[in-house]
């Protein structure tokens, strides 16, 4: 599939179904693109569809089946939008977003990947009342084949990455800040169910 060169082409691309409940259009909104009037369109739609499908089928659909509707904060970001935003201190560089938010570009190691920033409203309500973000992080760690998670203070939103070579690392800007787990850490393996024993 060619990158859209018309409104009709972009409409058709947005109608591509990535999984049972997600379409590509769900991931094309970008505040940077909207505010500055930039198109946020994949240059390689086939790769974006391939990686986005894995993200949705392997990670987002199981999350949604467990906790109810997800809110997509951001998903796909074109290399042009990423570079423009980075120059204005609105996010990381193309180099670090390739194979992450830039779904149609391989990462630094030559691997395919796709990420989205999501909010789980069911957990956001609990978080607002004092729940520990690590409960959700450990549930995902124990149940889903994620490549990377990164948690943020507002709404307990988090980036969740699918990658064909998952590193299985969790980072956070919430206390305790830093790396929660990665391969080699003593807490990486085993059962963490005590963290989420009251989950549905």
N, C-alpha and C positions, 0 to 999 in steps of 0.2 A: 504494500500500500504506500502511495506517495504522500508526502506531507501536504496537507490541504492548502490550496491556493485560492479558495473561494469560501464564501459564507456557507454555501450548500455543502461543500466538502468538509468543513469544520463541523457542521451539524451531523453529517453522517459519521464522522470519526467519534463524536461524542456519544453516538448511539451504540457504539460497540460495547457489548456486554462482557464484563470481565469475570463475573461469577454469578451466583444465584441472585444476589440482590444489588450488586454494584455495576455501574456503567462507567466508562472512561470519563464522561462529562463530570461525574462526581468529584474528580480529582484535578480538574483543570483550572479551578478558581485560584487566583493568587492575588493577595492584597497589593503586593508590589506592582504586578502587572496592571491591576485595575486602577490603582492610584496614578501611575505614571503613563497609562495608556499604551501598554506594551502587549503584543500578542504572546500568549503562553501556549505554544503549539509544538508538538513533537516534530523533530526533523526526521526521525526514524520511527514512524508509527508502529511498524511491525514489532520492533524491539520493545517499545513502550507497552504495547498490548501484551506481549509475552511476559515481561517482568511484572506488569501490573496484575495480570491474571494470577500469577503465583502469589503475589502479595495478598490479593483478595481471597483466593481459594484456601491458601495454607494458613493465613493468619487472621484476616479481618472477619471472614465468615464464622470461624470457630469462636472468636471473641464475641461477635454479635449474637451467636446462638446461645452463649453462656450468660451474657449480661444484658441483652437487649440492644436496642438501636445505638449505633455508634455515631458520634458527630465528627465529621472529617474537617479538621482545621486547615490542613494543606496536604497536598499530595505531589503530583507531578509539577516540576519547575523546569522550564527549558534552560539550556545553557546560556542563552542570551539574557533571559530574565535573571538568572542566578548571577551572572557577571555584572549586570547593571546594579542589582541589589547589593552585591558585595562591595562595589565601588562606593556605595553610599552607606556602608556599614549596616546593611539590613540582613546580613546572613553570611554564611561561609562561601568560600570560593568555589569555582567550577571544579577544581582539582579535588576538593573534599566532598563535593556533592555528586560527583559522577558515580553512577551505580547506587545512588541513594535517592535524593529528590529528583535528580536527572535520570529518569528511568531509561532513556534511550541512549545512554552512554555507559561504556564499561568502566568499572572502578579502577583504581591505581594498579591492582593486581590482575587486571584483565577479566574480572568476573562480572556477571550480570547481577543487577540488584534493583530494588524499588522500595521506597519508604513512604509512609504517610504519617502525619501528625494527627493523632486522634484523641478524642475525649470519650470516656465511658461515663455517660450521665449517671448511671446507677452508682458508680464508685465516686464520681465527683461530689455527689450529695453526701456520701459518707465521709469523704475527705474534708469537706467543709465543716463537718462536725468533729473533726479530730482524728479520723482514721489515718493510719500510717501507709504511705505510698508503697512501702515495701511489700505489703500484703498482695497488692495487684501485681507487682513486679515478680514476686516469687510464684504466683499462680501461673503467669505467662511462662516463666522459666521452666516450670514443671510440666506444662501441658502443650506448649506450642513450639514449632521449629523456627523460632525467630533467629535473626543474625545479630541484631543490636537493638537495644532499648535505651532511650534517653528521656528522663522525666523532667517536667518543668513546673514551676510553682502555680501558675494560673490554671485553675480547674483540674489540676493534676494531669494535664495533657502530656502526651509522650509520643516521641517518634518510635515507630516500629518498622524494622527493616527485614525484608526478605532478601537473601543473597544465596547464590548457588554454592558459595563456600562460607557458611555461617561461622562467625567468630564467637557467638554466644556470650556477649558482653553486655552488662547493664551499667549505665552511668546516670547520674542525677544532679540537678541543680537544687534539689530539695535536701534538707538536712536528714541524715548525714550526707553531705555533698561528696561527689567523687564517684569512684567505681564501687558498686555494690558487689559485683562478682564478675569473674572472667575465668577461662580455663587456667588451672594451676592454683587458684585460690582454694583454701580448705572448705569453703562453703559452697563450692560450685556443684558438687554431686550430692546425691542423697535426697531425702524427703524434707520438704519445707512446709508441709501441710498445716503445721501449727500456726503459721502466719495467716492462713485463710480458712480456718475451720468453720467460720460462720458465713462463708460464701454460699450462694444458692446452689 
